[in-house]
Amino acid sequence: MGGPEIDAAGDQVLDSVRAMTGRVARGTWIRVEIWAKAFADTTLRRQTLDREAPDHPVAIYTGWGHGMILNTATMRALGIRESEPDPFGGWYERDRQGRLTGRLYEYAGWSARRRHRALVPESTMVEALRRFARSELQLGITTVHDMGLNYAPATQVRVLRAAQLPIRVHICKHSIPTPSSLNIAEWDTVPERPAPLVEVSGRKWILDGAPPDVDGLMFTRGPQAGRPGWHGRFDFPIDSVRRMLVDAVQRREQLALHALGDSAVAIVVRLMETVAPDSVWRPLRIRFEHGGILGTPDLWARATAKGMIIVGNLPFIPDARTLPKAFLDSLAGDFRPEVVSLFPLGLGSDGVARSPFAGLANALRFPYDPRRRANTSFERTRGAQRTPSSRRARRERSRLECSLTSRCCRRTSSRFPWRCCPARKAC
């Protein structure tokens, strides 16, 4: 039910929940993943879930990661009170009487997700991570990047130490705000190297939601298509975002920012200019996740002066061989020459369980001349995921100067299974 290919309606979700209650024992958790059609159904709320599954905790996740819907049994199990205050960066939907409807947005939802996953035995988490690592190695992937959202920092450290994974894991600090604080300090006790092959650095914040065809919560300058007067919603108060930026400068820490809407991007760029000069921001290499900066060409010059990086999603790069030329010609993507000549470009999977090489192949065979192809290098891709203060990382980035389309040496460095020859000679 949870993908755009299926996109089940709300009544279909309820039918499935009702059927599942007859197959499992009372008290058994029921977890459902939905897509945009069901999430937009205003009847899919706590009350209807209670009617269909009064004796089972039901947790409905969205396939794109923003938002949850819970029934009363789940709210009680996760410790969500009727009087629960909204956290910074998120909110609980309430009816006219002020009662929670069971729908959770942004950091209210991610807080519930973290509590939900904390109910899983850590031995189960360890085994799941080991299976994941084995599948990644089969794809030739030796380093993965985790945004640190789903588990409390202490839990994540214990599980990774126990798992002893054969792949490198980079964890980005991602705090769950409380009603009174951004909770930045929750990662302060976690060491930079908590386990072999595990590194913790950088920090992630999500500042707005998804596009109009999903939840429409991306924060836009103009009204969104089909919704007159609706501009989405910015997750945090302006002062809170300023605090995030000040903290990054003080810690010399790279930020990964989910700022998808053009208005969200404009707020970030403007606040960065009030916090520090461009010379301070450039070495921090701030990341804009999902390429939100692409929709604001009027800000490109100011963003590039600050050393910003675009990170795109490989699974969403279309296969050019299957698309009409008219669509390709109109596509406003990461590969326009005016973009790739300005911004370093990082590529990632965004958690989608598929080989990243499929998206990479699509990027490299886009039907444009070579100047229009993604000039993505190992330096840029790896650099987008690492904290710039690491002296060792800077040395290694300096050796990785040729693009993915170059011929590569078999010689190894300490962090890469191969490195490219600046002279572009085969070894």
N, C-alpha and C positions, 0 to 999 in steps of 0.2 A: 504493500500500500504506500510505501514511503518514497517512491521515486517519481520523477516527472513522466516516466513512461507509463506508469499505472495511474497515479493521481486519483485514488478512490474518493468517492463523495462521503460526506459525513454519515449518511444513513447506512452506507456499506460498512463503514468502520464500526458503527454500533451493532450491526448484524454480526460482525466477526467477534466483537467482544462478547455478545450474548452467547454465541455458539461456543466460545472458549470456556465460559463459565461452566458449561455442562461437561467439559472434558477433563477439568483439573479440580483438585480438591479445594474446599473452602480455605481461604487465606493465601492461596497461591498467587504470586504476582503475575499480572498480565501486562506485558509491554508491547506497545504498538508504535509503528513509525508511519507517519502520514506525510502528504505533500500539500500543496497550496489549496486545492479545492476543499479538502476537509477542514483545513485550518481556517478558511474563510467562512465556514458554516457556523453561524451564530448560535445554532442549537446544540452544537457539540461542546458541552460544558459539564461542569461538575454534577449538576442536577440530573442530566440525562445519563451520565455514566453511573451515578448512584442507582438509578432505576434499573439499568441493565446488569450491573455487577455490584450489588450491595454488600457481598461477602468477600470480595476480592480487591486488593489494591490494584488500581489501573493507572499506568503511567504512559501517556501518549507523547512521544517525541516527534519533532519535525525533522524531515530529512535533510534540511539545510542547516540545522543546528540552532536556530533562533526560535525559542518558544516551546512551552510544554502545556499539556492539559492533564489535570489530575482529578481523581475522584476523592471523596471524603476519606476513605480508608487510607489512601496514599498520603494525603496531607497529614493525617494523624501519625502515620508511620515515620514520616520525615520530620515531624516536629513543627509543622507549619500551623500556627494558631489562627483563629478567626481574626484576631487583632494584629496580625503580623504586619509590621511597618515595611514600607518599600525600602529596599537597599539603594545605595547610590548606583546609578547605571542600570536600574531595572525597576519593574513594577508589577504588582498583582492587580489583575482586573477585578473590579468590584461592581456589584449591581447597585440599584438606586438606594437600597437600604444599607449599603456599605458592606455587604457580605461578599466574601471571596467567591468568585465564580469557578475557580479551579484553573483558570488560564493564567500562565506566568510568562512574562516577557523579559528578554535580555538577561541581566545578571540575577534577577529573581529566579528565572528558569535554570541558569547555570549553577546557582547555589543549590537548588533542589536536585539537579542532576548529580552534583558532587555528593550530596547526602545519600542519594539512591545508590550510587556505585560503591559508597563506603560500606553498604550492607553485604557486599560480595566478599567471601573469605579471601584473605590475601594469598593463600595457596592457589586459589583459582586464578587470581590476577597473574601470579607468577607463571603458571602454565600457559595462560593465554598469551603472555608476552613472548614466551619461548616459541610457541607455534608461529606467532607473527614474525619473529626473527628468522626462523627457518624458511618461511615463505618469501621473505625479502631477499635472503641470500640466494634462493633459487632464481630470482629475477636479476641477480647480479648487483643488488643494492647493499652497500656496506655501511651507510650512514643514514640515519633518519632524524627527523626534527619533530619534537613534540611541543605543543603550545601550553602545556602545564595546566589545563583548565579542569580536567575531569576528576582529579584526585587532590586531596590536601597535600601540601609539600612533604610533610613527614611520612605520609603513606607512600607517596611516590618514591621517596628515597629508600624506604625499607623494602619495597617490592623490587626495585631495580637492583639493590644490593643482593637480594636473595636470588634473583633471576640469573645474574652473571651472563648477560647476553653476549653472543659472539659478534654483534654489530655495534657500531658507535651510535650513541644516542645523545642528541643535543636537546636540552629542555629549556624552553623559554619561560621565565617566571610570569605567571598569570594569576593575579590576586582576585579573590571574590570579595567585593566590597560589602560592608555591613551598612545598616541604616545610619550610622554615625561616622563612618570612616571609609577611605579607599582601601584600607587594609594592606597598604604597601609592605608593611613590616613582616607579614606572615612568611615571607621567604628569607628573612634576614639570617635565620639560623641554619640555612641550608648551605653547605660548602660548595665551592665551585666545582670540585671533583668528588662527588659523593660516592662513586663506585668506579671500578675499572671500565674504561671506554664510555663513561658518562660525564657530560659537562653541562653545567647550569649557567646560563648567561643571557642577557637581553631581557626585555619585558614586553608583554603583549597587553593591549587595551582594545576593546571593541567599543566604538563610538557611535555607531548607528546600525541599522538593520539591513535587510535584503531588498532587491529591486521590486518594482510594482507587480511583476508577474509572480512573486512569491509571497512576501508579507507587506511590501510597500513601506517599510520602516526606514529605508535609506533616506537621509536628510537632504532634500533637494532645494535648489533656489526657486525653481518654477513648480507649478502644480503637476502632479503625476498623471499620466495618461489614464483617462477614464474616471478620475477622481477629482473633480473641480475643487479647488481650494485646499487640497491635501498635499502637504510637503514632506510627509514622513515625520520622523521624530529624532531629535538628538538625545543620546542616552544620558549624558552627564551635564550638570551645570557648568558654565564656562569656567568658573573659578576652579572646579575640580580638574578640568583638562589642563589649565595653567599649572596646577600643582603637579600633575603627571610630568609635564615638560620640565619644570624646575627640578624635580627629583631626578630626571634623566640626566640633566646637565650636571647636577651635583655628584651623581654616582658615576658619571662618564659611561652611561649605559645606553646601548642601542634600543630603540623602541620599534615594535612592530604594531602598526595602527590599522585597525579596520575602520576606515573612513571611506565609505563607498559613494555616498551622494556628494554632488559638487558643493553643496553648502557646507557639509561636514569637512570636506577638504579645505575650503576657504577659511573656515574657523581655525583649523589647525595651523595653516600657514601664517595667518595673521597673529595667532598667539605665539608661535615660535619667534616671530620678529619682536614681540614685546618682552620675551624672556632672555634672549641672547642674540648676538650678531651671527651672521652667516659663518664666520670663521670658527665659531664654537660648534655649530651644528655639523659642518662638513665632515669632520672625522668620525662623528657618531653614526653616520649612514642610516638615517631614519627610513624605515620601510613603510610603504603604502601597500597594504594587502589588497589583492584583487584588482589592482590597477585603477583605483578610484580617481587618481589624479588625471587619468586620460580624459575625463569629461570636463576638465577646466583648463583649456589651452591658455586662457588669460593669466593663469598662475604658473605656467611652466617655467618661465624665466626665474621667478622668485623661488620656485621649488628646487630647480637645478642648482641655484646658487647655494642652497643649503645641503647639497649632496644627497638628496633623497633617492631612494631606490624603489622601483616598481617590482612587485612580486605578482606574477600571474599564475593561473591554475592550469596545469597541463591537461587534465581531463576535459576542460571546456574549450580547448583549441580545436576547431572543427577540422575534419578531414577534407582538404580542399578538393579531392577527387570526387566527392559526393555532392558538392554544392554548386548551384548555378553561378555562372560567371557574374551575373548582375548583382547577386548577393555578395560575392567576394569583393567586387569593386566598391560596394557601399559599406563594407565591413569596417567599423571603427575599432580596431583591435590593437594589440601590443606591438604590431609589426610594421606600423607605418614608419617610413623613414624619418619623418620629423619627430617621432617619439624615440625610436631606438638610437638616434644620434644624440639625444639629450640625456636620457636616463639609463643607468645600469639596470639590467633586467634579470630578476631571479625567477626561477620556475619551480613550482611545487605541486604536490598532488592534492592538497587540501583534504587529506584523510580519505580520499576515495580509494577503494580497494581494487586497484588495477595497476598494471605496469605503467610507470611514468614514461617509458620509452615510446609508447603509442602516441601520446601527446607531443613528445619531442619530435618524433618523425613527422607529425602533421605540421609542426612549426617550421621544420626545415624544408618541407616540400611545398610551402605555400606558393601559388602560381604567380609570383612576381619576380622581377629581376633581382639579382643578388643584393642590391642596395636596400631592397625592401624586406629582406629576411631578417630574422631575429639574430642580431649580432651578440649572441649570448656566449659568454666564456665561462670556463671553470672558475676563474677568478670572481666573476660577477655572481654566478650562482652560489658558490660556496661563501663568498664574502657577504652576500645578503643574509646569510644565516649565522653569522658569527659576530662576536663583539670586536670592534676595531682596536681595542686597547691591547689585545694579545700580540706580543712581539713575535712569537713563533708564527702566528697566523699571518702577520704582515710579511714575514720572510717567505712563507709558502705562497702567498698570493702573488708576490713579485715574480715567482718562477712560473706562474700559470698565465701566460700571456696570449696564447693562441686560441682560436675559437673552436667550437665543437666540431666544425666541419674540417678542421685541419687533421693531418696525420699525426698520430701520437706515439711517443716512445713507450717502451715497456719498463724503463727505469722507474723506481718507486721513490716516493718521499714518505715522510713519517705518517702522513694522514691520507694519502691518496693512493689507490692501487696503480695508477699511472700518472704521468704528467706529460704535457705537450711540449714539443720542441719549439722554442722561439724561432729557430731557423727553418721549421717545418720540414725537417728531414726524417725519413723513416730510419729506425735503428735496426 
